[in-house]
Amino acid sequence: MSSRLGRPLLFLLLGAQLALLTWQVRRTHGTLGLAGEVTLRLTGPVAHAFRGAADRIAEVRLRAQQRRLLASENAALRAEVGELRRERLRLAALAVEADRLAAALAYERAQPLGLRAAEVVFVDHSSRVRSLVIRCGRGARINQAVVAEAGVVGRVIATAGAYARVQLLTDRAASLGAQLEEAGSQGLLRGGPDGQLRLEFVPRQLPVAIGDRVVTAGIDGVFPPGLPVGAVAGVEGGTEVFQTLRVAPAVDFRRLGMVFLVDGPAPPADELVRGGDAGR
C-alpha cells in the first residue's frame, strides 16, 4: 500500500518541481505571465490609438499655426502693396503738378504782359455771379485782367488781402471788347447762361466760318488786345445789319488750377504768345 501512495506522490513532486523550474526560466527571460499578457493585449492598442490621435492633433495645430502665419504675412503684403500703390499715385500726381507748373512758368516767362501767377482756390458756378476765388500773394486790384494759358478767364471784382474774386468770362453780366482774329471785325462779347459766349454787333455781310478764332480787341481798358477768347461755334439771330455769333470759350473753367494776373501794361497784340505756344 505504501508503494501505491508513494508513486503518485513522486509524480506530484516531480510536476511541481518542473513547474517551478519553468516559472523561474520565464521570469529570467522577461516573460510577463498570463496577467501581464492580458494587460499588454488590452493597453497596447489603446496606447497606440492615443499616440496616433496625439500625432494628428499636433499636426492640426501645426497646420493652423502655419495658416495663421501665412494669413498674417498676406495681410502685411497686401498693406505694403496698398501703400506702394498710394505712393505711386502720389508720385504721379506730383509729376502732373510739376508739368503743370513748368508749363505755367514757361507761359509766364514767354508773355510780355507782366504776368503774376495765382492759385485757384475754388470755382463757383452756383451763385448769382459765376466766379472763382484765387490766392494771389501780395493782392490784386479791382478790374485787373485774369488769364490762363488757353486764354481770357475774367476780371477781378473783389479783393481781400491775399485773396480775390474773379468774375468769369461766362458770367451773364460779363462783357468785353472782342474781334474776329482774321477778319478784324470788332464786337461786344457777353457771357451767357449756357456757359457759352455771344459776340454781338458783327456785320451781317461779313463771312464767318465755324472755328474762326475770337480774341480781345483791347478797347475796354481791362484786357490787352490779342488774347484768345474762344472760337466761333455758330451763328444766331441779330438785326438786318448785325449778326450774333455763338462763341465757345477757349478756357475750360472746370479744370483751372492756376491763373495769371496781368500786372504790366498792354503790349502790342502781335507780341502776345497764344495759349499752347509757350515754350515752343
Helices and strands as residue ranges (DSSP letters): H 2-28, H 33-110, E 115-124, E 131-135, E 145-147, E 152-160, E 163-168, E 175-180, E 186-191, E 197-203, E 213-216, E 228-238, E 242-249, G 253-255, E 258-262, G 269-271
